[in-house]
Amino acid sequence: MADVMTPEQRSRCMAAIKGKDTKPEMIVRKFLFSRGLRYRVNNRKLPGSPDIVLKNYKTVVFIDGCFWHGHEGCKYYRLPKTNVNFWRQKIALNIARDYANGVDLRLAGWRVIRVWECDIKTKAKRDETLEQLYQEIVRIEHKSRHYESTPDNMPIAAEPSPTYGDNKI
């Protein structure tokens, strides 16, 4: 099926898609703030400009949209039927960039947590996911204190990613 919009209309629609302060980001930020965590948002000095930076916990949180970041197996990730090669390549580059930024952050000593949009879309799943996120951040802070005395034991790039809900982060 051909696009029903002119190229100018499509360009305007695509330009209106927000890159920060999205609804999923605001949900996560409000929850973390209500639990007493203080953070910075979109720190451009760090690779990937993380959505949330918890400096006291040496942790960054990315809240990724399922479509834009290629969340395999998710009902919100479907390639458009038109211009499939363009979208496949664009999303593959996004995934590669996310991976490279994650590696750079871990090598710099940051803990990286990814939260998928679908995990906070419904109220039931949202509460569980946000609670697990909070517990992971607090647990990470506790671990990092333990590792300060024995830095040789602290894995950096080979750390397993935390899991939230049914999805691997």
Phi, psi and omega in degrees: 000133180284155179293135182273354179256153173287161178303325179292318178295317180297319179299317179297318179297315182292325180292337181280351180288126185285146177254342177214165185058038178284166181301313177300321178297317182295323178298312181294316181297316179297320179297310182298321179295319180294336178271004174094005179274138177247144190207172171245157180243145174048055179288108185285351178281344180260149179303131178083359181045069186307146180295322180224130178240117178255088187298321181297334181255000182051046185228141173238148180235129173253131174253105188259136173286135185299320180290307188291336183248012171063054181284096183299139177081002181265141181290343179272355179253098175224130177290141175299154182281342177255147177056045186301317182298319178300311183292320179299315180293316181300314181290324176298320177294322177298316180297315179297318179295318178300316180298312181297318178296320178298316179296314180300317180294317180296320179294333177275003176095007180271147171268137184244127176237133177245133177242129180272145179307318183294336180285344180238013182285316180262149184301316183298313181288327183300311183301315180296314182297315181294322178295317177297320178299312179300313180298321179295319179295313181295319178296320179299317181298318179296317178299315185297328176295320179296319184284343181302325181278339180227073184295341180294335182277351188273109175288144181251291187277342186262015181290138176289146178283140177294153181247135177234128181065220181271354189254143176275133182268000000 
